[in-house]
Structure formats: C-alpha cells, structure tokens
Amino acid sequence: SPGRRSSCSSIAWSIPTSANATSTRAFLGVNSTSVTRDLASQYGLSVTKGALIASVVPGSPAELAGLQSGDVITKLDGTTIADTSTISTVLGRHHPGDRIAMTWVDSSGSHSATITLGSHVA
C-alpha cells in the first residue's frame, strides 16, 4: 500500500576464509521479507510468522522445489522460521550440495520437500 515500505533480503550466506579468498555459500534462491501480523492481515496469509517470498531466482533450488512469490517459508532443516534472519542462520550451517527439509505455505495449503542447496560465490 502507498507509504508502506517492506525490506526484502536475499537468502544466502558467506563466511570468508581469508581476506583474499573467494568463498562459496549455500544458496536457496529467494528474496523475502519477514511475516508480521500486519503483513499477514494485509495479504490474507494463514500464518503470522515465517519468510514471505517476494521473488524466486530462476533455476534456483527454491524454484526447482516449486516455490513462488507469495509463498511463506515456515520451516527449514527442522528449524521454525520466525523471520528472514532465521533462514540466514540455518543456511550458515550448511554447504552447497547439502540436502535439507523445507516446509512452506501457499494458497492451497502446507507443502514439504527435501531440497539440495545450490552455491553462490561471494
């Protein structure tokens, strides 16, 4: 709505190994914003916590799993997703190629899948 701003964050994680090294980080492939009660009400969401997907990177693990803009990630690798920072924390424990469980909600209900994390060079 006019005058309202929401922040989106790209979900990936990187820990450099040295000042000159390039690191590879686990990559899910979504841009999201944290679900709040106001946002849930505004968009008619069935959940009040999670990460609302604003966009999905083409060819990413998220797209391959079937996630779309408007879906809400509610659980990742057994961790309940309270907000977008929780996704970053979970991804920080993993490496490209790791397989993790993910649960999300869309207009037709709740879905679960095991996804293989991609890689993103930092």
RORO-101564 format. One record per atom (N, C-alpha, C, O): residue number from 0; x, y, z. Coordinates in nm, 3 decimals, padded with zeros to 5 digits. Layout:
% residues N
NUM, X, Y, Z
...
% end
This chain:
% residues 122
0, 00.084, -00.118, 00.000
0, 00.000, 00.000, 00.000
0, 00.088, 00.124, 00.000
0, 00.202, 00.117, 00.045
1, 00.039, 00.238, -00.049
1, 00.121, 00.359, -00.057
1, 00.172, 00.399, 00.080
1, 00.100, 00.391, 00.180
2, 00.296, 00.442, 00.083
2, 00.355, 00.489, 00.207
2, 00.415, 00.379, 00.293
2, 00.486, 00.407, 00.389
3, 00.387, 00.253, 00.259
3, 00.442, 00.141, 00.337
3, 00.563, 00.085, 00.264
3, 00.562, 00.067, 00.143
4, 00.665, 00.059, 00.340
4, 00.786, 00.001, 00.282
4, 00.813, -00.131, 00.351
4, 00.794, -00.144, 00.472
5, 00.855, -00.225, 00.276
5, 00.899, -00.350, 00.337
5, 01.039, -00.378, 00.288
5, 01.076, -00.343, 00.176
6, 01.116, -00.441, 00.372
6, 01.252, -00.472, 00.331
6, 01.258, -00.618, 00.288
6, 01.196, -00.704, 00.350
7, 01.329, -00.643, 00.183
7, 01.349, -00.778, 00.134
7, 01.495, -00.813, 00.152
7, 01.582, -00.727, 00.146
8, 01.521, -00.939, 00.174
8, 01.659, -00.981, 00.186
8, 01.682, -01.103, 00.099
8, 01.596, -01.191, 00.090
9, 01.796, -01.107, 00.037
9, 01.835, -01.222, -00.044
9, 01.890, -01.327, 00.051
9, 01.973, -01.296, 00.136
10, 01.844, -01.448, 00.037
10, 01.880, -01.551, 00.133
10, 01.999, -01.632, 00.082
10, 01.986, -01.720, -00.003
11, 02.113, -01.601, 00.135
11, 02.237, -01.672, 00.108
11, 02.330, -01.641, 00.225
11, 02.299, -01.554, 00.306
12, 02.440, -01.710, 00.234
12, 02.528, -01.689, 00.349
12, 02.671, -01.709, 00.307
12, 02.699, -01.791, 00.220
13, 02.761, -01.634, 00.367
13, 02.901, -01.642, 00.330
13, 02.989, -01.619, 00.451
13, 02.965, -01.529, 00.531
14, 03.092, -01.702, 00.465
14, 03.194, -01.680, 00.567
14, 03.328, -01.686, 00.496
14, 03.374, -01.794, 00.461
15, 03.392, -01.569, 00.474
15, 03.522, -01.569, 00.404
15, 03.626, -01.649, 00.482
15, 03.628, -01.647, 00.605
16, 03.712, -01.720, 00.409
16, 03.816, -01.799, 00.474
16, 03.945, -01.720, 00.490
16, 04.027, -01.752, 00.576
17, 03.964, -01.616, 00.409
17, 04.077, -01.524, 00.426
17, 04.044, -01.396, 00.351
17, 03.947, -01.390, 00.276
18, 04.124, -01.296, 00.372
18, 04.096, -01.165, 00.312
18, 04.096, -01.170, 00.159
18, 04.025, -01.092, 00.096
19, 04.174, -01.260, 00.099
19, 04.186, -01.265, -00.046
19, 04.109, -01.381, -00.108
19, 04.105, -01.394, -00.230
20, 04.047, -01.465, -00.028
20, 03.981, -01.584, -00.081
20, 03.838, -01.554, -00.123
20, 03.771, -01.468, -00.065
21, 03.792, -01.626, -00.222
21, 03.652, -01.621, -00.262
21, 03.585, -01.738, -00.193
21, 03.636, -01.850, -00.197
22, 03.472, -01.715, -00.130
22, 03.404, -01.824, -00.062
22, 03.278, -01.862, -00.138
22, 03.219, -01.780, -00.209
23, 03.239, -01.985, -00.122
23, 03.115, -02.034, -00.180
23, 03.020, -02.058, -00.065
23, 03.057, -02.117, 00.037
24, 02.897, -02.012, -00.080
24, 02.800, -02.023, 00.028
24, 02.677, -02.100, -00.020
24, 02.648, -02.105, -00.139
25, 02.606, -02.157, 00.075
25, 02.482, -02.228, 00.045
25, 02.380, -02.128, -00.006
25, 02.371, -02.016, 00.045
26, 02.304, -02.168, -00.106
26, 02.214, -02.077, -00.176
26, 02.077, -02.142, -00.191
26, 02.065, -02.253, -00.242
27, 01.974, -02.070, -00.145
27, 01.836, -02.117, -00.159
27, 01.769, -02.053, -00.281
27, 01.699, -02.121, -00.356
28, 01.791, -01.923, -00.299
28, 01.740, -01.856, -00.418
28, 01.608, -01.785, -00.402
28, 01.525, -01.788, -00.493
29, 01.587, -01.721, -00.287
29, 01.466, -01.641, -00.269
29, 01.502, -01.502, -00.214
29, 01.602, -01.486, -00.143
30, 01.421, -01.406, -00.248
30, 01.423, -01.276, -00.182
30, 01.296, -01.272, -00.099
30, 01.187, -01.300, -00.150
31, 01.310, -01.238, 00.028
31, 01.194, -01.247, 00.116
31, 01.191, -01.135, 00.218
31, 01.288, -01.060, 00.235
32, 01.078, -01.125, 00.285
32, 01.060, -01.032, 00.394
32, 00.995, -01.107, 00.510
32, 00.921, -01.202, 00.488
33, 01.023, -01.064, 00.631
33, 00.966, -01.131, 00.748
33, 00.817, -01.107, 00.757
33, 00.769, -00.995, 00.737
34, 00.743, -01.214, 00.788
34, 00.598, -01.203, 00.806
34, 00.572, -01.140, 00.942
34, 00.628, -01.182, 01.043
35, 00.486, -01.040, 00.944
35, 00.437, -00.979, 01.068
35, 00.286, -00.996, 01.071
35, 00.226, -01.034, 00.971
36, 00.225, -00.967, 01.183
36, 00.078, -00.976, 01.190
36, 00.014, -00.882, 01.089
36, -00.084, -00.919, 01.023
37, 00.068, -00.760, 01.076
37, 00.013, -00.664, 00.981
37, 00.026, -00.714, 00.838
37, -00.069, -00.704, 00.759
38, 00.141, -00.768, 00.805
38, 00.164, -00.820, 00.670
38, 00.073, -00.940, 00.644
38, 00.016, -00.952, 00.535
39, 00.059, -01.027, 00.742
39, -00.029, -01.144, 00.727
39, -00.173, -01.100, 00.702
39, -00.242, -01.157, 00.618
40, -00.216, -00.999, 00.775
40, -00.351, -00.947, 00.757
40, -00.367, -00.883, 00.619
40, -00.466, -00.906, 00.551
41, -00.269, -00.802, 00.580
41, -00.273, -00.731, 00.452
41, -00.281, -00.827, 00.334
41, -00.354, -00.801, 00.238
42, -00.207, -00.938, 00.340
42, -00.201, -01.032, 00.228
42, -00.291, -01.154, 00.247
42, -00.294, -01.243, 00.163
43, -00.365, -01.158, 00.358
43, -00.454, -01.271, 00.383
43, -00.380, -01.402, 00.404
43, -00.427, -01.508, 00.362
44, -00.263, -01.395, 00.468
44, -00.183, -01.515, 00.491
44, -00.242, -01.598, 00.604
44, -00.305, -01.545, 00.696
45, -00.221, -01.729, 00.596
45, -00.272, -01.819, 00.700
45, -00.175, -01.834, 00.816
45, -00.206, -01.902, 00.914
46, -00.056, -01.771, 00.807
46, 00.045, -01.779, 00.912
46, 00.087, -01.637, 00.952
46, 00.075, -01.544, 00.873
47, 00.138, -01.623, 01.075
47, 00.181, -01.491, 01.122
47, 00.331, -01.485, 01.146
47, 00.382, -01.382, 01.191
48, 00.402, -01.594, 01.116
48, 00.548, -01.597, 01.124
48, 00.600, -01.671, 01.003
48, 00.533, -01.757, 00.946
49, 00.722, -01.636, 00.964
49, 00.785, -01.702, 00.851
49, 00.850, -01.600, 00.761
49, 00.866, -01.484, 00.799
50, 00.889, -01.643, 00.642
50, 00.953, -01.556, 00.543
50, 00.867, -01.554, 00.417
50, 00.857, -01.654, 00.346
51, 00.805, -01.439, 00.391
51, 00.720, -01.421, 00.273
51, 00.810, -01.400, 00.152
51, 00.892, -01.309, 00.150
52, 00.794, -01.485, 00.051
52, 00.879, -01.477, -00.068
52, 00.832, -01.365, -00.158
52, 00.717, -01.362, -00.202
53, 00.923, -01.271, -00.185
53, 00.895, -01.161, -00.278
53, 00.929, -01.202, -00.421
53, 00.859, -01.166, -00.515
54, 01.040, -01.279, -00.436
54, 01.079, -01.329, -00.569
54, 01.165, -01.453, -00.553
54, 01.226, -01.476, -00.449
55, 01.167, -01.532, -00.660
55, 01.245, -01.655, -00.663
55, 01.344, -01.645, -00.779
55, 01.308, -01.606, -00.890
56, 01.468, -01.679, -00.752
56, 01.573, -01.674, -00.853
56, 01.551, -01.789, -00.953
56, 01.541, -01.904, -00.913
57, 01.544, -01.756, -01.083
57, 01.525, -01.862, -01.184
57, 01.636, -01.967, -01.177
57, 01.754, -01.934, -01.168
58, 01.596, -02.094, -01.182
58, 01.690, -02.204, -01.179
58, 01.744, -02.239, -01.042
58, 01.826, -02.329, -01.029
59, 01.699, -02.169, -00.939
59, 01.749, -02.191, -00.803
59, 01.685, -02.314, -00.739
59, 01.585, -02.365, -00.790
60, 01.742, -02.361, -00.627
60, 01.679, -02.471, -00.555
60, 01.534, -02.439, -00.515
60, 01.449, -02.528, -00.517
61, 01.507, -02.314, -00.479
61, 01.370, -02.277, -00.441
61, 01.275, -02.293, -00.560
61, 01.164, -02.345, -00.544
62, 01.318, -02.248, -00.679
62, 01.232, -02.263, -00.797
62, 01.211, -02.411, -00.830
62, 01.100, -02.452, -00.863
63, 01.317, -02.490, -00.822
63, 01.307, -02.632, -00.852
63, 01.211, -02.704, -00.756
63, 01.148, -02.802, -00.793
64, 01.201, -02.653, -00.632
64, 01.109, -02.710, -00.533
64, 00.965, -02.665, -00.557
64, 00.872, -02.721, -00.499
65, 00.947, -02.563, -00.642
65, 00.812, -02.516, -00.672
65, 00.770, -02.391, -00.597
65, 00.653, -02.352, -00.604
66, 00.860, -02.328, -00.524
66, 00.823, -02.206, -00.452
66, 00.799, -02.091, -00.549
66, 00.862, -02.081, -00.655
67, 00.705, -02.004, -00.511
67, 00.669, -01.889, -00.593
67, 00.654, -01.767, -00.505
67, 00.642, -01.777, -00.383
68, 00.654, -01.652, -00.569
68, 00.628, -01.526, -00.499
68, 00.494, -01.538, -00.427
68, 00.395, -01.585, -00.484
69, 00.491, -01.496, -00.300
69, 00.369, -01.503, -00.220
69, 00.365, -01.623, -00.127
69, 00.285, -01.624, -00.033
70, 00.449, -01.723, -00.150
70, 00.457, -01.837, -00.059
70, 00.531, -01.793, 00.068
70, 00.604, -01.694, 00.066
71, 00.511, -01.866, 00.176
71, 00.577, -01.834, 00.303
71, 00.655, -01.957, 00.351
71, 00.597, -02.063, 00.373
72, 00.786, -01.941, 00.367
72, 00.869, -02.048, 00.422
72, 00.847, -02.050, 00.573
72, 00.867, -01.948, 00.640
73, 00.807, -02.166, 00.627
73, 00.777, -02.177, 00.769
73, 00.875, -02.265, 00.847
73, 00.887, -02.253, 00.969
74, 00.947, -02.353, 00.775
74, 01.044, -02.440, 00.843
74, 01.155, -02.475, 00.745
74, 01.130, -02.499, 00.626
75, 01.277, -02.477, 00.796
75, 01.394, -02.511, 00.715
75, 01.488, -02.595, 00.799
75, 01.533, -02.550, 00.904
76, 01.517, -02.716, 00.754
76, 01.608, -02.805, 00.823
76, 01.566, -02.829, 00.969
76, 01.649, -02.835, 01.059
77, 01.434, -02.842, 00.990
77, 01.381, -02.868, 01.124
77, 01.368, -02.746, 01.213
77, 01.320, -02.757, 01.326
78, 01.409, -02.629, 01.165
78, 01.401, -02.505, 01.242
78, 01.280, -02.424, 01.198
78, 01.263, -02.397, 01.079
79, 01.197, -02.385, 01.293
79, 01.084, -02.298, 01.263
79, 01.136, -02.161, 01.221
79, 01.221, -02.104, 01.290
80, 01.087, -02.110, 01.110
80, 01.133, -01.982, 01.057
80, 01.049, -01.870, 01.119
80, 00.931, -01.856, 01.088
81, 01.112, -01.791, 01.205
81, 01.044, -01.678, 01.268
81, 01.050, -01.556, 01.178
81, 00.957, -01.475, 01.177
82, 01.160, -01.542, 01.102
82, 01.180, -01.425, 01.015
82, 01.292, -01.459, 00.916
82, 01.347, -01.570, 00.919
83, 01.327, -01.365, 00.829
83, 01.429, -01.393, 00.727
83, 01.566, -01.419, 00.788
83, 01.645, -01.494, 00.729
84, 01.598, -01.360, 00.902
84, 01.730, -01.384, 00.961
84, 01.746, -01.529, 01.004
84, 01.857, -01.581, 01.007
85, 01.635, -01.596, 01.038
85, 01.642, -01.737, 01.076
85, 01.688, -01.821, 00.956
85, 01.762, -01.918, 00.974
86, 01.644, -01.785, 00.835
86, 01.688, -01.858, 00.716
86, 01.838, -01.843, 00.699
86, 01.908, -01.941, 00.673
87, 01.888, -01.722, 00.714
87, 02.033, -01.699, 00.702
87, 02.110, -01.782, 00.804
87, 02.215, -01.837, 00.772
88, 02.060, -01.790, 00.926
88, 02.124, -01.868, 01.030
88, 02.129, -02.016, 00.992
88, 02.233, -02.080, 01.006
89, 02.017, -02.069, 00.944
89, 02.011, -02.210, 00.904
89, 02.106, -02.236, 00.788
89, 02.181, -02.333, 00.790
90, 02.103, -02.150, 00.686
90, 02.189, -02.170, 00.569
90, 02.337, -02.160, 00.607
90, 02.422, -02.223, 00.544
91, 02.368, -02.080, 00.708
91, 02.506, -02.065, 00.753
91, 02.565, -02.193, 00.809
91, 02.687, -02.206, 00.820
92, 02.479, -02.288, 00.846
92, 02.525, -02.418, 00.899
92, 02.546, -02.521, 00.788
92, 02.586, -02.634, 00.814
93, 02.518, -02.481, 00.664
93, 02.522, -02.577, 00.553
93, 02.616, -02.533, 00.442
93, 02.665, -02.421, 00.438
94, 02.639, -02.627, 00.351
94, 02.726, -02.606, 00.236
94, 02.649, -02.636, 00.108
94, 02.550, -02.709, 00.111
95, 02.693, -02.581, -00.005
95, 02.631, -02.617, -00.132
95, 02.631, -02.770, -00.149
95, 02.730, -02.837, -00.119
96, 02.521, -02.822, -00.198
96, 02.506, -02.966, -00.217
96, 02.438, -03.037, -00.101
96, 02.392, -03.150, -00.117
97, 02.431, -02.971, 00.016
97, 02.360, -03.031, 00.130
97, 02.212, -03.042, 00.095
97, 02.155, -02.955, 00.029
98, 02.150, -03.150, 00.142
98, 02.005, -03.170, 00.125
98, 01.938, -03.139, 00.257
98, 01.975, -03.194, 00.361
99, 01.839, -03.051, 00.254
99, 01.768, -03.014, 00.377
99, 01.617, -03.014, 00.352
99, 01.571, -02.995, 00.239
100, 01.542, -03.036, 00.458
100, 01.396, -03.034, 00.451
100, 01.346, -02.889, 00.459
100, 01.402, -02.807, 00.531
101, 01.240, -02.862, 00.385
101, 01.181, -02.728, 00.386
101, 01.028, -02.743, 00.386
101, 00.974, -02.830, 00.318
102, 00.962, -02.657, 00.462
102, 00.816, -02.652, 00.463
102, 00.773, -02.510, 00.430
102, 00.833, -02.414, 00.479
103, 00.670, -02.498, 00.348
103, 00.617, -02.367, 00.312
103, 00.467, -02.374, 00.297
103, 00.409, -02.481, 00.284
104, 00.405, -02.257, 00.301
104, 00.261, -02.245, 00.290
104, 00.230, -02.158, 00.168
104, 00.295, -02.056, 00.144
105, 00.129, -02.202, 00.091
105, 00.079, -02.119, -00.019
105, -00.074, -02.120, -00.013
105, -00.132, -02.168, 00.085
106, -00.137, -02.068, -00.115
106, -00.284, -02.055, -00.112
106, -00.355, -02.190, -00.106
106, -00.472, -02.196, -00.067
107, -00.287, -02.299, -00.142
107, -00.352, -02.431, -00.139
107, -00.319, -02.511, -00.014
107, -00.371, -02.621, 00.003
108, -00.234, -02.459, 00.074
108, -00.203, -02.529, 00.198
108, -00.054, -02.537, 00.226
108, 00.025, -02.457, 00.176
109, -00.018, -02.635, 00.309
109, 00.121, -02.654, 00.351
109, 00.187, -02.760, 00.264
109, 00.125, -02.859, 00.227
110, 00.315, -02.738, 00.233
110, 00.392, -02.830, 00.149
110, 00.528, -02.854, 00.212
110, 00.580, -02.769, 00.283
111, 00.585, -02.970, 00.185
111, 00.719, -03.003, 00.232
111, 00.797, -03.068, 00.119
111, 00.740, -03.137, 00.035
112, 00.927, -03.045, 00.119
112, 01.015, -03.107, 00.020
112, 01.155, -03.110, 00.077
112, 01.190, -03.033, 00.166
113, 01.235, -03.201, 00.024
113, 01.377, -03.202, 00.053
113, 01.446, -03.136, -00.065
113, 01.427, -03.177, -00.180
114, 01.526, -03.033, -00.037
114, 01.592, -02.959, -00.145
114, 01.743, -02.974, -00.133
114, 01.796, -02.997, -00.024
115, 01.810, -02.960, -00.246
115, 01.955, -02.959, -00.248
115, 02.000, -02.814, -00.264
115, 01.967, -02.749, -00.363
116, 02.074, -02.765, -00.167
116, 02.119, -02.626, -00.170
116, 02.217, -02.603, -00.285
116, 02.301, -02.688, -00.314
117, 02.204, -02.490, -00.348
117, 02.294, -02.452, -00.455
117, 02.413, -02.377, -00.400
117, 02.433, -02.371, -00.279
118, 02.492, -02.320, -00.491
118, 02.609, -02.244, -00.447
118, 02.603, -02.104, -00.505
118, 02.551, -02.080, -00.613
119, 02.658, -02.012, -00.429
119, 02.665, -01.873, -00.468
119, 02.803, -01.823, -00.427
119, 02.840, -01.833, -00.310
120, 02.879, -01.770, -00.521
120, 03.014, -01.723, -00.489
120, 03.006, -01.581, -00.434
120, 02.944, -01.493, -00.493
121, 03.071, -01.561, -00.319
121, 03.072, -01.429, -00.255
121, 03.194, -01.351, -00.296
121, 03.212, -01.238, -00.252
% end
